[in-house]
Amino acid sequence: MRLSLSRVALRPQVLALSIAALLPLQAFADTAPAAADSAAGTLDVVALDQVVVTAQKRATNLQQTPISVSVVDAGMLKDRSAISLASFADGAIPSLRVTPFATRSSALNIGIRGIGASSDANQPARDAGVGVYVDGVFLGRSQGLGTMLYDVDRIEVLKGPQGTLFGRNTEGGAISIVTKAPTGEFGGTVSAGVSNYSGYNSGLHLDLPKVGDVSVKIDAVQAKRGGTTDNPMRGEEDFNSYNKRGARISALWEPSDTFSALYAFDRSYDATTPYHTQVLVPGAYLSPLQKAGASEDRRDSSILGGPQEENIGRTSGHLLNLGWTLGENLEFRSISSYRELEQGQFDMGLVDAISAYGGANTPFGRYSLAQVYQHQYSQEFQLIGNTAQVQYLVGAFYYHETAGDNAQTPNMLVWGPGGNSYTLNPATNPLNLANVRIDRASKAWTDSLGIFGQATWTPAALEHLHLTAGGRYTRDDKNGSLYTVNGAATSLTFDDAWGRFDPMVNVAYDVGDNAMVYAKYSTGFKAGGANSRSTTYTAFDPEEVTAYELGFKSQFWDNRARFNVALFDSKIEHKQMDFTLPFDPNSGETRTTMVTTNAKGSTKSRGAELEFSIMPLDNLTVGFTHAYTDIDALTTQDPFGAGVEVTVQPLLAPRHASSLAVDYWVPFANAAALKFHVDGNWSDGFYTSEYDQMLTDSSLVVNARVALVDMPLNADGASLDISLWARNLLDEEHLFYKLNNASLGQSGIFNDPRTYGLELAVHF
């Protein structure tokens, strides 16, 4: 059975005491007990798993990889009942922050070490600063990142700029998702479960027997849950629901020991409804209904109801990975991919928060509608080799993307007398998109070419010293057209290109057989672009990060304990800053107008990350991680403020965040086992928007799972797992998004309430 490690939350004051108490355990490395089988003959868990990563484009042991990487494997995902990247919003990896874009869980905003996040990357000509990859393929849009995960082997979170090996849009880091490849041996898993909020899920992971030289694997997953906030309008969808499903088929052809070809096709469907933005402190312009219903505790129901459809997203893609062994120490790889994305947006999640009362018979209930589409093609070549003293990699990468969107904002409701009642707006109901004005529409094209290389030299005379140097040249060509603004046809365009070189230098030294120290210098960037919410569509330049990192990794006590620490200091230059003007005096329109400019100054991100895992007793594992991040606020000019300087706090950057996990196995004589898992994740509050600088609440989210695993079903090796799970076990409430308006008051979005369920899985 596989050991799963996660992390748990402790307050920052405990950090120093934890380190002081745990470090002396290294002195017991020579006296640790030897691994032993239990009396019943089942294998006890007596050592931490050895983790293999591909963070440097080749398979390496995590403890021997001189960069800061956190790994979440399939067991950890199951223990946390995580079904998508959005599940990492609980803080499982303290330096990684994942939030939805405003109320919309269909698009994710991601930051690492407080770098990479944006107020609004939900546009065709704007990019995120943390790259997400699946089996080596870069996913170009924030939309679609909330879809279900398939049969994942592991998720690697690479912290700090990854500009050399991963390229553009990795200034904060990269998330590399690695799925399980076909095995060629018949076997698999069938699972099904139920949960509160009328939820249910199912999955099939099937490996077919090899036919000739071809192995085939089929994955199908599904999860559905009703809304957690009721919509009082009868017949309409509730808020914060999801209906996710997807399928993937992969085929591995291995005609010889020196060549392999993996083809995969996937298709997903992701239907969600928006989070509900709750009125916390009412403003003067709200109706009596909204004022009476305002609450600083999580509501089970929206105050106002309205038409709410599902936001339906569809993604699909083709992948072709080729591998040739050209010699004993030389390999050539090719990664080819084509992907498509469609995302619809029907967002009434702000109905309570922004619906001002303007008198009887006045329309309100702004329905934020949008249609996003994208298709991308990418091709990467890698030549990987080694000599007696040098490991090297050279490669080339090409990426093309076409993306477009539009926006419509009809008012769906009408106030009654005194603001004590409301009805559907007959002018917009039933909704016909063809009759609703398009407020804005744009399209953008991107071509990016990268050439990169990296080499590690281990001198024969100093075999404990490893010197690594690398670099990447990137050429970005991007252009776009904003052809509708405020309902009128326009001819606003931008056409720009940027070229840059991102170097990396790493010096690592082995301190004995089970410890190493390293020092790393690297750079990265987020691509330039243009803001389609503006009225000028003026291009802005890339955002750049230069980082220094010092690290120490150790494994001791017969592999029963690990201690890793990383210190980082990053400089952020030409930061892309968003400024908003809710009312545009030039056009008379009330739609949100936004401008993105590059800040003239720079800012710093400094901090430390600590990971400690220990097995104090056989079958008992405790894992603790902590992240400290200190980022300077940035003072820059507001383009709407006639030269007025404003101070802007960094996004998704809690000063302290921790995670703690405990796993305990109870083996049985018949090869089955009972497993207990609990994790707690604590975080300071952080900022989520540059133009609405409100600090979110601190949080403590506890997840738990109890599972009876590997119960034999027959003599052929089939087995059954039964598990009970809970996310946010303590039903803790915190606001992860806040808004403030002088006229409308304060509002915010609460985290998910407690969810729990039962799941059965048959392995064969």
NORNORJO-V218483 format. One record per residue. N is the residue number from 0. RES is the residue in one letter. OMEGA is omega in whole degrees, 0 to 359 (NA if undefined). Layout:
n=N res=RES omega=OMEGA
n=N res=RES omega=OMEGA
This chain:
n=0 res=M omega=187
n=1 res=R omega=179
n=2 res=L omega=178
n=3 res=S omega=178
n=4 res=L omega=171
n=5 res=S omega=183
n=6 res=R omega=182
n=7 res=V omega=192
n=8 res=A omega=171
n=9 res=L omega=180
n=10 res=R omega=186
n=11 res=P omega=180
n=12 res=Q omega=181
n=13 res=V omega=187
n=14 res=L omega=183
n=15 res=A omega=178
n=16 res=L omega=180
n=17 res=S omega=181
n=18 res=I omega=182
n=19 res=A omega=182
n=20 res=A omega=188
n=21 res=L omega=183
n=22 res=L omega=180
n=23 res=P omega=180
n=24 res=L omega=179
n=25 res=Q omega=180
n=26 res=A omega=181
n=27 res=F omega=184
n=28 res=A omega=184
n=29 res=D omega=184
n=30 res=T omega=183
n=31 res=A omega=179
n=32 res=P omega=179
n=33 res=A omega=177
n=34 res=A omega=183
n=35 res=A omega=174
n=36 res=D omega=177
n=37 res=S omega=182
n=38 res=A omega=182
n=39 res=A omega=178
n=40 res=G omega=175
n=41 res=T omega=183
n=42 res=L omega=174
n=43 res=D omega=175
n=44 res=V omega=187
n=45 res=V omega=178
n=46 res=A omega=177
n=47 res=L omega=178
n=48 res=D omega=170
n=49 res=Q omega=186
n=50 res=V omega=177
n=51 res=V omega=180
n=52 res=V omega=175
n=53 res=T omega=183
n=54 res=A omega=179
n=55 res=Q omega=176
n=56 res=K omega=172
n=57 res=R omega=183
n=58 res=A omega=178
n=59 res=T omega=174
n=60 res=N omega=182
n=61 res=L omega=183
n=62 res=Q omega=178
n=63 res=Q omega=180
n=64 res=T omega=189
n=65 res=P omega=171
n=66 res=I omega=180
n=67 res=S omega=181
n=68 res=V omega=170
n=69 res=S omega=185
n=70 res=V omega=174
n=71 res=V omega=182
n=72 res=D omega=184
n=73 res=A omega=179
n=74 res=G omega=178
n=75 res=M omega=177
n=76 res=L omega=179
n=77 res=K omega=181
n=78 res=D omega=182
n=79 res=R omega=182
n=80 res=S omega=181
n=81 res=A omega=182
n=82 res=I omega=181
n=83 res=S omega=177
n=84 res=L omega=179
n=85 res=A omega=179
n=86 res=S omega=179
n=87 res=F omega=174
n=88 res=A omega=180
n=89 res=D omega=178
n=90 res=G omega=181
n=91 res=A omega=174
n=92 res=I omega=192
n=93 res=P omega=182
n=94 res=S omega=177
n=95 res=L omega=177
n=96 res=R omega=179
n=97 res=V omega=177
n=98 res=T omega=174
n=99 res=P omega=172
n=100 res=F omega=183
n=101 res=A omega=182
n=102 res=T omega=193
n=103 res=R omega=179
n=104 res=S omega=178
n=105 res=S omega=178
n=106 res=A omega=185
n=107 res=L omega=174
n=108 res=N omega=188
n=109 res=I omega=175
n=110 res=G omega=175
n=111 res=I omega=184
n=112 res=R omega=179
n=113 res=G omega=183
n=114 res=I omega=173
n=115 res=G omega=182
n=116 res=A omega=181
n=117 res=S omega=175
n=118 res=S omega=184
n=119 res=D omega=172
n=120 res=A omega=185
n=121 res=N omega=184
n=122 res=Q omega=185
n=123 res=P omega=185
n=124 res=A omega=178
n=125 res=R omega=184
n=126 res=D omega=175
n=127 res=A omega=184
n=128 res=G omega=173
n=129 res=V omega=183
n=130 res=G omega=177
n=131 res=V omega=183
n=132 res=Y omega=172
n=133 res=V omega=182
n=134 res=D omega=177
n=135 res=G omega=182
n=136 res=V omega=179
n=137 res=F omega=176
n=138 res=L omega=194
n=139 res=G omega=186
n=140 res=R omega=173
n=141 res=S omega=176
n=142 res=Q omega=178
n=143 res=G omega=182
n=144 res=L omega=180
n=145 res=G omega=180
n=146 res=T omega=182
n=147 res=M omega=174
n=148 res=L omega=176
n=149 res=Y omega=184
n=150 res=D omega=188
n=151 res=V omega=172
n=152 res=D omega=179
n=153 res=R omega=172
n=154 res=I omega=179
n=155 res=E omega=178
n=156 res=V omega=182
n=157 res=L omega=187
n=158 res=K omega=182
n=159 res=G omega=184
n=160 res=P omega=178
n=161 res=Q omega=187
n=162 res=G omega=184
n=163 res=T omega=184
n=164 res=L omega=184
n=165 res=F omega=169
n=166 res=G omega=187
n=167 res=R omega=175
n=168 res=N omega=174
n=169 res=T omega=180
n=170 res=E omega=177
n=171 res=G omega=182
n=172 res=G omega=181
n=173 res=A omega=173
n=174 res=I omega=183
n=175 res=S omega=180
n=176 res=I omega=181
n=177 res=V omega=180
n=178 res=T omega=180
n=179 res=K omega=181
n=180 res=A omega=175
n=181 res=P omega=181
n=182 res=T omega=184
n=183 res=G omega=178
n=184 res=E omega=182
n=185 res=F omega=179
n=186 res=G omega=179
n=187 res=G omega=182
n=188 res=T omega=171
n=189 res=V omega=183
n=190 res=S omega=176
n=191 res=A omega=181
n=192 res=G omega=176
n=193 res=V omega=180
n=194 res=S omega=177
n=195 res=N omega=188
n=196 res=Y omega=176
n=197 res=S omega=183
n=198 res=G omega=173
n=199 res=Y omega=181
n=200 res=N omega=177
n=201 res=S omega=180
n=202 res=G omega=175
n=203 res=L omega=174
n=204 res=H omega=190
n=205 res=L omega=171
n=206 res=D omega=179
n=207 res=L omega=178
n=208 res=P omega=180
n=209 res=K omega=176
n=210 res=V omega=187
n=211 res=G omega=180
n=212 res=D omega=188
n=213 res=V omega=174
n=214 res=S omega=184
n=215 res=V omega=178
n=216 res=K omega=180
n=217 res=I omega=177
n=218 res=D omega=175
n=219 res=A omega=183
n=220 res=V omega=181
n=221 res=Q omega=175
n=222 res=A omega=180
n=223 res=K omega=176
n=224 res=R omega=177
n=225 res=G omega=182
n=226 res=G omega=178
n=227 res=T omega=175
n=228 res=T omega=184
n=229 res=D omega=171
n=230 res=N omega=186
n=231 res=P omega=177
n=232 res=M omega=186
n=233 res=R omega=175
n=234 res=G omega=181
n=235 res=E omega=181
n=236 res=E omega=174
n=237 res=D omega=183
n=238 res=F omega=175
n=239 res=N omega=173
n=240 res=S omega=174
n=241 res=Y omega=175
n=242 res=N omega=187
n=243 res=K omega=172
n=244 res=R omega=180
n=245 res=G omega=179
n=246 res=A omega=180
n=247 res=R omega=174
n=248 res=I omega=181
n=249 res=S omega=181
n=250 res=A omega=181
n=251 res=L omega=179
n=252 res=W omega=181
n=253 res=E omega=183
n=254 res=P omega=180
n=255 res=S omega=178
n=256 res=D omega=187
n=257 res=T omega=182
n=258 res=F omega=174
n=259 res=S omega=177
n=260 res=A omega=178
n=261 res=L omega=174
n=262 res=Y omega=178
n=263 res=A omega=173
n=264 res=F omega=179
n=265 res=D omega=177
n=266 res=R omega=181
n=267 res=S omega=177
n=268 res=Y omega=185
n=269 res=D omega=179
n=270 res=A omega=181
n=271 res=T omega=166
n=272 res=T omega=187
n=273 res=P omega=169
n=274 res=Y omega=176
n=275 res=H omega=176
n=276 res=T omega=190
n=277 res=Q omega=174
n=278 res=V omega=180
n=279 res=L omega=178
n=280 res=V omega=187
n=281 res=P omega=174
n=282 res=G omega=187
n=283 res=A omega=187
n=284 res=Y omega=178
n=285 res=L omega=181
n=286 res=S omega=174
n=287 res=P omega=178
n=288 res=L omega=182
n=289 res=Q omega=180
n=290 res=K omega=181
n=291 res=A omega=184
n=292 res=G omega=181
n=293 res=A omega=181
n=294 res=S omega=176
n=295 res=E omega=170
n=296 res=D omega=182
n=297 res=R omega=177
n=298 res=R omega=175
n=299 res=D omega=184
n=300 res=S omega=173
n=301 res=S omega=177
n=302 res=I omega=179
n=303 res=L omega=177
n=304 res=G omega=179
n=305 res=G omega=176
n=306 res=P omega=180
n=307 res=Q omega=174
n=308 res=E omega=173
n=309 res=E omega=171
n=310 res=N omega=187
n=311 res=I omega=176
n=312 res=G omega=177
n=313 res=R omega=176
n=314 res=T omega=175
n=315 res=S omega=182
n=316 res=G omega=176
n=317 res=H omega=179
n=318 res=L omega=174
n=319 res=L omega=178
n=320 res=N omega=179
n=321 res=L omega=178
n=322 res=G omega=176
n=323 res=W omega=170
n=324 res=T omega=186
n=325 res=L omega=180
n=326 res=G omega=183
n=327 res=E omega=184
n=328 res=N omega=183
n=329 res=L omega=181
n=330 res=E omega=176
n=331 res=F omega=180
n=332 res=R omega=175
n=333 res=S omega=178
n=334 res=I omega=181
n=335 res=S omega=182
n=336 res=S omega=170
n=337 res=Y omega=183
n=338 res=R omega=177
n=339 res=E omega=182
n=340 res=L omega=169
n=341 res=E omega=181
n=342 res=Q omega=174
n=343 res=G omega=181
n=344 res=Q omega=175
n=345 res=F omega=194
n=346 res=D omega=172
n=347 res=M omega=183
n=348 res=G omega=181
n=349 res=L omega=188
n=350 res=V omega=178
n=351 res=D omega=194
n=352 res=A omega=187
n=353 res=I omega=182
n=354 res=S omega=178
n=355 res=A omega=177
n=356 res=Y omega=182
n=357 res=G omega=180
n=358 res=G omega=181
n=359 res=A omega=177
n=360 res=N omega=176
n=361 res=T omega=181
n=362 res=P omega=176
n=363 res=F omega=180
n=364 res=G omega=182
n=365 res=R omega=179
n=366 res=Y omega=183
n=367 res=S omega=183
n=368 res=L omega=177
n=369 res=A omega=173
n=370 res=Q omega=180
n=371 res=V omega=175
n=372 res=Y omega=181
n=373 res=Q omega=165
n=374 res=H omega=185
n=375 res=Q omega=174
n=376 res=Y omega=178
n=377 res=S omega=178
n=378 res=Q omega=178
n=379 res=E omega=174
n=380 res=F omega=178
n=381 res=Q omega=172
n=382 res=L omega=188
n=383 res=I omega=181
n=384 res=G omega=176
n=385 res=N omega=172
n=386 res=T omega=181
n=387 res=A omega=186
n=388 res=Q omega=186
n=389 res=V omega=167
n=390 res=Q omega=185
n=391 res=Y omega=178
n=392 res=L omega=172
n=393 res=V omega=182
n=394 res=G omega=177
n=395 res=A omega=185
n=396 res=F omega=174
n=397 res=Y omega=182
n=398 res=Y omega=174
n=399 res=H omega=181
n=400 res=E omega=169
n=401 res=T omega=182
n=402 res=A omega=178
n=403 res=G omega=178
n=404 res=D omega=170
n=405 res=N omega=180
n=406 res=A omega=177
n=407 res=Q omega=185
n=408 res=T omega=178
n=409 res=P omega=172
n=410 res=N omega=190
n=411 res=M omega=186
n=412 res=L omega=178
n=413 res=V omega=179
n=414 res=W omega=169
n=415 res=G omega=182
n=416 res=P omega=176
n=417 res=G omega=180
n=418 res=G omega=179
n=419 res=N omega=179
n=420 res=S omega=178
n=421 res=Y omega=178
n=422 res=T omega=175
n=423 res=L omega=178
n=424 res=N omega=182
n=425 res=P omega=181
n=426 res=A omega=184
n=427 res=T omega=180
n=428 res=N omega=357
n=429 res=P omega=186
n=430 res=L omega=174
n=431 res=N omega=185
n=432 res=L omega=181
n=433 res=A omega=181
n=434 res=N omega=181
n=435 res=V omega=181
n=436 res=R omega=172
n=437 res=I omega=183
n=438 res=D omega=179
n=439 res=R omega=177
n=440 res=A omega=183
n=441 res=S omega=177
n=442 res=K omega=183
n=443 res=A omega=179
n=444 res=W omega=180
n=445 res=T omega=169
n=446 res=D omega=182
n=447 res=S omega=179
n=448 res=L omega=179
n=449 res=G omega=174
n=450 res=I omega=189
n=451 res=F omega=177
n=452 res=G omega=178
n=453 res=Q omega=179
n=454 res=A omega=177
n=455 res=T omega=181
n=456 res=W omega=175
n=457 res=T omega=184
n=458 res=P omega=180
n=459 res=A omega=182
n=460 res=A omega=180
n=461 res=L omega=187
n=462 res=E omega=177
n=463 res=H omega=182
n=464 res=L omega=180
n=465 res=H omega=181
n=466 res=L omega=182
n=467 res=T omega=176
n=468 res=A omega=180
n=469 res=G omega=179
n=470 res=G omega=180
n=471 res=R omega=172
n=472 res=Y omega=180
n=473 res=T omega=174
n=474 res=R omega=179
n=475 res=D omega=170
n=476 res=D omega=184
n=477 res=K omega=175
n=478 res=N omega=183
n=479 res=G omega=179
n=480 res=S omega=172
n=481 res=L omega=192
n=482 res=Y omega=172
n=483 res=T omega=176
n=484 res=V omega=180
n=485 res=N omega=176
n=486 res=G omega=183
n=487 res=A omega=178
n=488 res=A omega=178
n=489 res=T omega=177
n=490 res=S omega=180
n=491 res=L omega=181
n=492 res=T omega=167
n=493 res=F omega=180
n=494 res=D omega=186
n=495 res=D omega=180
n=496 res=A omega=180
n=497 res=W omega=175
n=498 res=G omega=181
n=499 res=R omega=178
n=500 res=F omega=180
n=501 res=D omega=180
n=502 res=P omega=175
n=503 res=M omega=176
n=504 res=V omega=182
n=505 res=N omega=176
n=506 res=V omega=182
n=507 res=A omega=180
n=508 res=Y omega=178
n=509 res=D omega=177
n=510 res=V omega=187
n=511 res=G omega=184
n=512 res=D omega=189
n=513 res=N omega=178
n=514 res=A omega=177
n=515 res=M omega=172
n=516 res=V omega=179
n=517 res=Y omega=174
n=518 res=A omega=187
n=519 res=K omega=172
n=520 res=Y omega=181
n=521 res=S omega=176
n=522 res=T omega=177
n=523 res=G omega=182
n=524 res=F omega=170
n=525 res=K omega=188
n=526 res=A omega=174
n=527 res=G omega=181
n=528 res=G omega=179
n=529 res=A omega=184
n=530 res=N omega=182
n=531 res=S omega=174
n=532 res=R omega=182
n=533 res=S omega=175
n=534 res=T omega=181
n=535 res=T omega=179
n=536 res=Y omega=180
n=537 res=T omega=182
n=538 res=A omega=171
n=539 res=F omega=187
n=540 res=D omega=177
n=541 res=P omega=172
n=542 res=E omega=189
n=543 res=E omega=179
n=544 res=V omega=172
n=545 res=T omega=189
n=546 res=A omega=172
n=547 res=Y omega=182
n=548 res=E omega=173
n=549 res=L omega=184
n=550 res=G omega=176
n=551 res=F omega=177
n=552 res=K omega=181
n=553 res=S omega=176
n=554 res=Q omega=188
n=555 res=F omega=179
n=556 res=W omega=182
n=557 res=D omega=179
n=558 res=N omega=176
n=559 res=R omega=181
n=560 res=A omega=175
n=561 res=R omega=175
n=562 res=F omega=179
n=563 res=N omega=176
n=564 res=V omega=177
n=565 res=A omega=174
n=566 res=L omega=183
n=567 res=F omega=177
n=568 res=D omega=186
n=569 res=S omega=176
n=570 res=K omega=182
n=571 res=I omega=182
n=572 res=E omega=179
n=573 res=H omega=183
n=574 res=K omega=178
n=575 res=Q omega=186
n=576 res=M omega=179
n=577 res=D omega=176
n=578 res=F omega=187
n=579 res=T omega=175
n=580 res=L omega=185
n=581 res=P omega=179
n=582 res=F omega=182
n=583 res=D omega=183
n=584 res=P omega=181
n=585 res=N omega=184
n=586 res=S omega=185
n=587 res=G omega=181
n=588 res=E omega=179
n=589 res=T omega=177
n=590 res=R omega=179
n=591 res=T omega=175
n=592 res=T omega=186
n=593 res=M omega=176
n=594 res=V omega=176
n=595 res=T omega=178
n=596 res=T omega=174
n=597 res=N omega=178
n=598 res=A omega=181
n=599 res=K omega=179
n=600 res=G omega=177
n=601 res=S omega=179
n=602 res=T omega=185
n=603 res=K omega=171
n=604 res=S omega=181
n=605 res=R omega=178
n=606 res=G omega=182
n=607 res=A omega=177
n=608 res=E omega=182
n=609 res=L omega=174
n=610 res=E omega=179
n=611 res=F omega=176
n=612 res=S omega=182
n=613 res=I omega=174
n=614 res=M omega=184
n=615 res=P omega=177
n=616 res=L omega=174
n=617 res=D omega=176
n=618 res=N omega=178
n=619 res=L omega=180
n=620 res=T omega=177
n=621 res=V omega=178
n=622 res=G omega=181
n=623 res=F omega=174
n=624 res=T omega=179
n=625 res=H omega=177
n=626 res=A omega=173
n=627 res=Y omega=183
n=628 res=T omega=180
n=629 res=D omega=181
n=630 res=I omega=178
n=631 res=D omega=170
n=632 res=A omega=184
n=633 res=L omega=177
n=634 res=T omega=182
n=635 res=T omega=183
n=636 res=Q omega=175
n=637 res=D omega=182
n=638 res=P omega=177
n=639 res=F omega=188
n=640 res=G omega=177
n=641 res=A omega=177
n=642 res=G omega=180
n=643 res=V omega=178
n=644 res=E omega=179
n=645 res=V omega=177
n=646 res=T omega=185
n=647 res=V omega=179
n=648 res=Q omega=180
n=649 res=P omega=183
n=650 res=L omega=174
n=651 res=L omega=184
n=652 res=A omega=174
n=653 res=P omega=181
n=654 res=R omega=178
n=655 res=H omega=174
n=656 res=A omega=182
n=657 res=S omega=174
n=658 res=S omega=181
n=659 res=L omega=179
n=660 res=A omega=177
n=661 res=V omega=178
n=662 res=D omega=179
n=663 res=Y omega=180
n=664 res=W omega=172
n=665 res=V omega=182
n=666 res=P omega=176
n=667 res=F omega=185
n=668 res=A omega=185
n=669 res=N omega=178
n=670 res=A omega=175
n=671 res=A omega=179
n=672 res=A omega=173
n=673 res=L omega=182
n=674 res=K omega=176
n=675 res=F omega=178
n=676 res=H omega=171
n=677 res=V omega=175
n=678 res=D omega=177
n=679 res=G omega=188
n=680 res=N omega=185
n=681 res=W omega=180
n=682 res=S omega=165
n=683 res=D omega=173
n=684 res=G omega=180
n=685 res=F omega=180
n=686 res=Y omega=182
n=687 res=T omega=182
n=688 res=S omega=178
n=689 res=E omega=184
n=690 res=Y omega=174
n=691 res=D omega=191
n=692 res=Q omega=177
n=693 res=M omega=180
n=694 res=L omega=179
n=695 res=T omega=180
n=696 res=D omega=165
n=697 res=S omega=188
n=698 res=S omega=172
n=699 res=L omega=183
n=700 res=V omega=181
n=701 res=V omega=176
n=702 res=N omega=181
n=703 res=A omega=177
n=704 res=R omega=173
n=705 res=V omega=186
n=706 res=A omega=169
n=707 res=L omega=191
n=708 res=V omega=173
n=709 res=D omega=175
n=710 res=M omega=183
n=711 res=P omega=177
n=712 res=L omega=179
n=713 res=N omega=182
n=714 res=A omega=181
n=715 res=D omega=176
n=716 res=G omega=177
n=717 res=A omega=182
n=718 res=S omega=183
n=719 res=L omega=171
n=720 res=D omega=173
n=721 res=I omega=183
n=722 res=S omega=170
n=723 res=L omega=184
n=724 res=W omega=175
n=725 res=A omega=170
n=726 res=R omega=187
n=727 res=N omega=186
n=728 res=L omega=183
n=729 res=L omega=180
n=730 res=D omega=180
n=731 res=E omega=179
n=732 res=E omega=170
n=733 res=H omega=178
n=734 res=L omega=178
n=735 res=F omega=177
n=736 res=Y omega=180
n=737 res=K omega=177
n=738 res=L omega=178
n=739 res=N omega=179
n=740 res=N omega=185
n=741 res=A omega=183
n=742 res=S omega=186
n=743 res=L omega=179
n=744 res=G omega=181
n=745 res=Q omega=177
n=746 res=S omega=181
n=747 res=G omega=181
n=748 res=I omega=178
n=749 res=F omega=173
n=750 res=N omega=179
n=751 res=D omega=172
n=752 res=P omega=180
n=753 res=R omega=172
n=754 res=T omega=183
n=755 res=Y omega=182
n=756 res=G omega=179
n=757 res=L omega=180
n=758 res=E omega=175
n=759 res=L omega=178
n=760 res=A omega=177
n=761 res=V omega=177
n=762 res=H omega=182
n=763 res=F omega=NA
